[in-house]
Amino acid sequence: MAHTLLTNQQQQMLLQIAKDSIAYGLAHGEALPLKASDYPAELNEIRATFVTLEIAGNLRGCIGMLEAVQPLVVDVAKNAFMAAFKDYRFSPVSEAEYPKLEIHISILSPSEPLVFASEEDLIRQLRPNVDGLIMQEGGRRGTFLPSVWESLPEPRKFLQQLKVKSGLPAHYWSDTLRVSRYSCEVIS
């Protein structure tokens, strides 16, 4: 199902929800409670998002969902809270850091499985700066948002680092490896 791109006003509304959810989290220790029906229909579509937080261009938290399970506004509020306070790689965001946060919201398209005969075949199909990838092998799974291409522009390295993130060796290969792609509408 195709989703309409959001208007600038709707994008700003989502950024404000993310910011408000982090502020609410600082005060109350939970995500901003909101009623999806209070927002425009486009913001009520069931969509999957990631919220990435940065301070001075450095990652400060990133949490999201690969599957669309709740209204867009709810997903953004929850993921903003989680990125600020529950990303295990970082300590919770402090009051002093809050005004410095740069918030980026990635709204994911539904993922589509890639069909490939070999690692070379997979690498040939990758679209740098467009594709986000989900890799799965047995119980291991990892994803890279399309924005990761900025730091890993070479498809082979991108794939190797995604394997590592998924808990696999960089040069791992097997016929049971599954890879899907998605694209993102990014709001900053």
Legacy VTK file of the C-alpha trace (Angstrom):
# vtk DataFile Version 3.0
C-alpha trace
ASCII
DATASET POLYDATA
POINTS 188 float
0.000 0.000 0.000
1.478 3.332 -1.029
1.682 6.021 1.609
1.424 9.705 0.849
4.410 11.833 1.725
3.730 14.079 4.657
3.332 17.823 4.317
5.883 20.118 5.925
3.333 20.954 8.636
2.773 17.251 9.405
6.539 16.664 9.514
6.945 19.533 11.976
4.114 18.077 14.056
5.958 14.730 14.267
9.229 16.420 15.258
7.355 18.314 17.993
5.762 15.069 19.238
9.231 13.463 19.423
10.620 16.476 21.309
7.611 16.611 23.650
7.873 12.868 24.335
11.520 13.251 25.416
10.617 16.242 27.625
7.739 14.241 29.112
10.149 11.355 29.683
12.527 13.611 31.604
9.676 14.679 33.883
7.634 11.462 34.157
9.866 8.542 33.114
7.579 7.414 30.283
6.637 8.290 26.712
4.204 11.116 26.029
0.688 9.682 26.275
-1.345 10.787 23.285
-4.543 9.920 21.503
-3.887 9.213 17.818
-7.406 10.353 16.922
-6.437 13.915 17.953
-4.141 14.089 14.902
-4.689 14.226 11.110
-5.509 10.953 9.326
-2.051 10.810 7.660
-0.451 10.716 11.114
-2.761 7.861 12.119
-1.602 5.493 9.376
-0.012 2.328 10.761
3.671 2.980 10.014
7.047 1.828 11.332
9.580 4.462 12.400
13.038 4.919 13.834
13.965 7.965 15.877
17.641 8.927 15.825
19.055 11.427 18.301
22.328 13.265 17.791
24.266 15.912 19.682
26.737 17.947 17.592
26.499 15.321 14.829
27.299 12.389 17.159
24.836 9.551 17.685
23.092 9.831 21.079
20.418 7.178 20.640
18.457 5.340 17.958
15.464 3.080 18.480
12.713 1.977 16.149
10.416 -0.674 14.795
10.820 -2.668 11.583
7.171 -3.705 11.514
4.303 -1.251 11.351
2.092 -2.039 14.364
0.683 1.281 15.621
-0.357 4.740 14.415
2.528 6.907 13.198
2.146 9.517 15.978
2.218 6.818 18.673
5.235 5.076 17.102
7.173 8.374 16.993
6.319 9.272 20.611
7.351 5.832 21.892
10.523 5.567 19.805
11.663 9.099 20.736
11.287 8.182 24.417
13.085 4.856 23.894
15.934 6.458 21.902
16.454 9.054 24.657
16.204 6.764 27.675
16.388 3.076 26.705
19.129 2.710 24.042
21.472 0.310 25.875
24.504 1.862 24.135
24.042 5.181 25.962
23.160 6.548 29.371
19.716 8.198 29.511
19.517 11.725 28.065
19.942 14.355 30.788
18.142 17.673 31.304
21.362 19.451 30.240
21.530 17.482 26.970
17.870 17.914 26.048
18.182 21.381 24.404
21.140 20.157 22.305
19.341 17.145 20.801
18.968 16.923 17.042
16.002 14.694 16.215
15.711 12.679 12.990
12.644 10.576 12.241
12.812 7.840 9.599
9.434 6.563 8.391
9.945 3.151 6.820
8.277 1.789 3.724
7.088 -1.820 4.001
10.100 -4.107 3.490
10.459 -6.344 0.458
12.582 -9.507 0.378
15.541 -9.521 -2.003
16.158 -12.586 -4.153
19.834 -13.309 -4.817
21.968 -16.251 -5.899
25.222 -15.187 -4.216
26.802 -12.415 -2.167
27.995 -10.753 -5.398
24.447 -10.878 -6.767
23.133 -9.273 -3.560
25.787 -6.528 -3.647
24.862 -5.731 -7.285
21.225 -5.186 -6.248
21.957 -2.737 -3.428
20.986 0.901 -3.942
23.380 3.077 -1.900
21.688 6.008 -0.103
18.257 4.510 -0.901
18.078 1.066 0.693
17.740 0.264 4.329
18.466 -3.424 4.847
17.206 -6.074 7.253
19.403 -9.152 7.534
18.232 -12.359 9.146
19.991 -15.672 9.774
18.357 -18.089 12.187
17.506 -16.108 15.336
19.928 -13.283 14.478
18.645 -10.079 12.908
19.966 -6.592 12.287
19.140 -3.521 10.245
20.857 -0.450 8.852
18.788 2.602 7.947
19.531 4.211 4.571
21.358 7.020 6.437
24.131 4.528 7.349
25.324 4.762 3.722
26.777 8.181 4.672
29.384 6.475 6.859
29.604 3.197 4.864
29.211 4.248 1.187
30.786 1.093 -0.286
28.154 -1.692 -0.722
30.492 -4.562 0.266
31.548 -2.781 3.505
27.916 -1.821 4.220
26.935 -5.485 3.948
29.904 -6.689 6.036
29.111 -4.242 8.849
25.439 -5.232 8.770
26.517 -8.864 9.218
28.575 -7.847 12.263
25.633 -5.849 13.668
23.460 -8.945 13.134
25.886 -11.020 15.236
27.577 -12.749 12.303
31.212 -12.696 11.134
31.908 -9.990 8.479
32.702 -12.585 5.800
29.855 -14.953 6.715
27.766 -16.391 3.910
25.081 -19.041 3.742
22.220 -20.002 1.447
19.743 -19.447 4.306
20.699 -15.778 4.827
17.664 -13.556 4.232
17.842 -9.881 3.299
14.977 -7.419 2.793
15.088 -3.797 1.760
13.046 -0.754 2.633
13.289 2.965 1.988
12.649 5.880 4.354
11.070 9.267 4.407
13.434 11.188 6.684
12.304 14.162 8.749
14.870 16.389 10.466
LINES 1 189
188 0 1 2 3 4 5 6 7 8 9 10 11 12 13 14 15 16 17 18 19 20 21 22 23 24 25 26 27 28 29 30 31 32 33 34 35 36 37 38 39 40 41 42 43 44 45 46 47 48 49 50 51 52 53 54 55 56 57 58 59 60 61 62 63 64 65 66 67 68 69 70 71 72 73 74 75 76 77 78 79 80 81 82 83 84 85 86 87 88 89 90 91 92 93 94 95 96 97 98 99 100 101 102 103 104 105 106 107 108 109 110 111 112 113 114 115 116 117 118 119 120 121 122 123 124 125 126 127 128 129 130 131 132 133 134 135 136 137 138 139 140 141 142 143 144 145 146 147 148 149 150 151 152 153 154 155 156 157 158 159 160 161 162 163 164 165 166 167 168 169 170 171 172 173 174 175 176 177 178 179 180 181 182 183 184 185 186 187
